[in-house]
Amino acid sequence: MALVRKGSRRIVVEGTAYRWRLRGRPTYFQGLAWSPCTFAVEHADTPGATLLVTTDQPHPSNWMGREAEPVRPPGVAAAVRLALREGWTPTTPGSAFHLDQSADFKPSY
């Protein structure tokens, strides 16, 4: 699965360039703050397996008015480093690598 270039941002982590993207509009469950915000990362030059990161925050554009920390480059870089340590190989084709950091997420019910 390749990232759409439009709306993606470039980031360099330990000398390697990646592209990352946060979905602009929340999904239905993210809009209701029932599920956490996610973002995707891939190698900038040789896209292979995409990294899918589930955060512990609601989507910043949720409809419930829940406060959310925005996804920022330092957080993306930290997620990339952790995923690399856990075995993500960004240039090897294959299924997406899931990094779940949602342990502290509290859904709105």
C-alpha positions in Angstrom: 0.0 0.0 0.0 1.6 3.3 -1.1 0.9 6.6 0.5 -0.7 9.3 -1.6 1.9 12.0 -2.2 -0.6 14.8 -2.0 -0.8 15.9 1.7 2.2 13.8 2.8 5.1 15.4 4.6 8.8 14.6 4.3 10.9 13.7 7.4 14.4 12.6 7.8 15.2 10.1 10.6 18.8 9.1 11.2 19.8 10.1 7.7 16.9 8.3 5.9 14.1 10.2 4.2 10.5 9.1 4.8 7.1 10.5 3.9 4.2 10.5 6.5 0.6 11.4 6.3 -2.2 12.0 8.7 -5.7 11.5 7.4 -7.2 15.0 7.1 -10.8 14.1 7.9 -11.4 11.6 10.7 -13.1 8.3 10.0 -16.6 8.0 11.6 -15.2 6.3 14.7 -12.4 8.8 15.0 -14.9 11.7 14.6 -16.9 10.4 17.5 -13.6 9.9 19.5 -14.3 6.2 19.8 -11.0 5.2 18.1 -7.6 6.9 18.2 -5.8 8.9 15.6 -3.6 7.0 13.1 -1.0 8.1 10.7 1.1 6.3 8.0 4.8 6.4 7.2 6.8 5.0 4.2 10.3 5.2 2.8 10.5 8.3 0.6 12.6 6.8 -2.3 11.8 3.0 -2.2 8.4 2.5 -0.7 7.9 -1.0 0.6 6.0 -2.0 3.7 4.0 1.0 5.1 4.2 1.8 8.8 0.7 2.3 10.4 0.9 4.0 13.8 -2.1 4.1 16.1 -1.6 6.9 18.6 -3.1 7.4 22.1 -4.8 10.6 21.1 -8.2 11.3 19.5 -8.1 12.7 16.0 -7.4 16.5 16.1 -10.6 17.1 14.0 -12.9 14.9 16.1 -16.5 16.1 16.3 -16.9 15.8 20.0 -14.5 18.6 20.8 -12.1 16.4 22.7 -8.7 18.0 23.0 -5.9 16.2 21.1 -2.2 16.6 20.9 -1.4 17.2 17.2 0.8 14.7 15.4 4.2 16.5 15.0 7.5 15.5 13.3 9.2 14.6 16.6 6.5 12.1 17.4 6.6 10.7 13.9 10.4 10.4 14.2 10.1 8.6 17.5 7.5 6.2 16.1 9.8 5.4 13.1 12.8 4.7 15.4 10.6 2.4 17.6 9.2 0.6 14.5 12.7 0.1 13.1 13.8 -1.4 16.4 10.8 -3.7 16.4 11.5 -5.1 12.9 9.9 -2.8 10.4 11.8 -2.9 7.1 10.5 0.1 5.1 12.1 -0.8 1.7 10.9 -4.5 1.7 7.6 -5.1 0.0 5.0 -6.6 2.1 2.0 -6.0 4.3 1.8 -3.0 6.5 3.6 -2.9 9.8 1.4 -1.9 12.7 2.7 0.0 15.7 0.0 0.3 18.3 0.7 3.1 20.9 -3.0 3.4 22.0 -2.7 1.8 25.4 -3.7 5.0 27.2 -6.5 6.0 24.8 -9.9 6.6 26.5 -12.8 6.5 24.0 -15.8 8.8 24.4 -18.9 6.8 25.1 
